[in-house]
Amino acid sequence: MNPVHSRLQVRYGETDRMGIVYYANYLTYFEVGRTDFFRSHGLHYAALEDQGLLAPCVEVSCRYLRPARYGQELALATALTAMSGARLVFSYSLTLPGDNSLLATGQTVHAWVDRSGRPLAVKKHYPEVWSRLQELVSEVKHEESAPGGGG
């Protein structure tokens, strides 16, 4: 079930004068992937935030391999690749669906905090969320250790 796949359409306003996607817009694509990831696993950002569980991005990286262009359809794979008591890590892979050309890869690191911005012990205060996300991270680790798996 991990990773979650999203389809994106490059809009004109996301491109620069050269007709390629402006670099910062890849971070918006990653946000779409995270939202789709949570939703596909029965978790919703708004509901988590209403409960006082926040996960702001504290670190981001993106490696641009080939440009995405106006009008192209893009395929984004989003996976939860690590989680600890204080943080969770998502990895992203952006491709062209027709030939699977890799356009960009990235990663975001998020901190678990409460509404006041203080670190939050998710395992203690939100055990059902913790358990569900741990299952998803375990799926990734199992796939990577399987014969022929990545990693």
C-alpha positions in Angstrom: 0.0 0.0 0.0 3.0 2.2 0.4 3.9 4.4 -1.7 0.8 6.4 -2.6 0.6 7.6 -6.3 -0.8 11.0 -7.3 -1.3 12.4 -10.7 -0.6 16.1 -11.3 -1.1 18.4 -14.3 1.4 21.2 -14.8 -0.5 24.5 -14.9 0.7 27.6 -16.7 1.1 29.6 -13.5 3.5 27.0 -12.1 6.0 27.6 -14.9 8.6 30.3 -15.4 9.4 32.3 -18.6 11.2 29.3 -20.1 8.0 27.1 -19.8 9.5 24.8 -17.1 8.1 24.3 -13.6 9.6 26.9 -11.3 11.7 25.0 -8.7 9.7 26.0 -5.6 6.5 24.5 -7.1 8.0 21.0 -6.6 7.5 21.6 -2.9 3.8 22.2 -3.5 3.7 18.9 -5.5 5.2 17.2 -2.4 2.5 18.7 -0.2 -0.2 17.3 -2.6 1.5 13.9 -2.2 1.5 14.0 1.6 -2.1 15.0 1.7 -3.0 12.2 -0.7 -0.9 9.8 1.4 -2.7 10.6 4.6 -6.1 10.6 3.0 -5.5 7.2 1.3 -4.7 5.7 4.8 -7.8 7.2 6.5 -6.0 10.1 8.1 -6.8 13.7 7.3 -4.7 16.7 8.1 -7.6 18.8 9.2 -8.9 16.2 11.6 -5.4 15.7 13.1 -4.9 19.4 13.5 -8.4 19.7 15.1 -7.1 17.2 17.7 -4.0 19.3 18.3 -1.6 17.1 16.4 0.6 19.1 14.0 3.5 18.1 11.8 5.2 21.1 10.3 8.0 20.7 7.8 11.4 21.3 9.4 13.6 20.2 6.5 13.2 19.7 2.8 15.4 18.6 -0.1 14.8 18.2 -3.8 17.0 16.9 -6.5 16.0 18.2 -9.9 17.0 15.7 -12.6 15.0 16.8 -15.7 12.6 19.7 -16.1 8.8 19.4 -16.0 7.0 21.5 -18.6 3.7 23.3 -19.0 0.9 20.9 -19.8 2.6 17.7 -18.9 1.0 15.1 -16.7 3.2 14.0 -13.8 3.2 11.0 -11.6 4.2 11.5 -8.0 5.0 8.6 -5.6 5.0 9.5 -1.9 6.2 7.1 0.8 6.6 7.4 4.6 10.1 6.2 4.9 11.0 6.8 8.6 9.3 7.8 11.9 10.5 8.4 15.4 9.0 9.8 18.5 9.8 13.3 17.3 9.8 13.2 13.5 8.5 11.6 10.4 10.1 11.5 7.0 8.5 11.4 3.6 10.3 10.5 0.3 9.0 11.6 -3.2 9.7 10.5 -6.7 8.3 12.6 -9.6 8.1 10.9 -13.1 6.5 11.2 -16.5 3.9 8.5 -16.6 4.4 7.6 -20.2 8.0 6.5 -20.0 8.7 6.7 -16.3 11.5 9.3 -16.8 12.6 10.4 -13.4 12.2 14.2 -13.1 12.9 14.8 -9.4 13.3 13.2 -6.1 12.9 14.7 -2.7 12.4 14.3 1.0 10.6 16.3 3.7 11.2 15.9 7.5 8.3 16.9 9.8 8.3 17.4 13.6 5.4 16.3 15.8 4.3 19.3 17.8 1.2 20.6 19.6 -0.7 23.8 18.9 1.9 25.8 20.8 4.7 24.4 18.8 6.1 22.2 21.6 7.3 18.7 20.7 4.5 16.1 21.1 4.8 12.5 22.2 2.5 11.0 19.5 3.0 7.4 20.7 1.6 8.4 24.1 -1.1 10.9 23.2 -2.2 9.5 19.8 -1.5 5.8 19.9 -3.9 4.9 17.1 -2.2 7.4 14.7 1.2 6.2 15.9 0.3 2.5 15.3 -1.1 3.2 11.8 1.9 5.2 10.6 4.3 2.6 12.1 2.6 -0.1 10.1 3.2 2.0 6.9 6.9 2.5 7.7 7.3 -1.2 8.5 5.8 -2.0 5.0 8.6 0.1 3.4 11.3 -1.5 5.5 9.9 -5.0 4.7 9.8 -4.2 0.9 13.4 -2.9 1.0 14.7 -6.0 2.7 12.9 -8.5 0.4 14.9 -10.1 -2.3 15.0 -7.8 -5.3 13.8 -4.9 -3.1 15.3 -1.4 -3.2 17.7 0.0 -0.6 
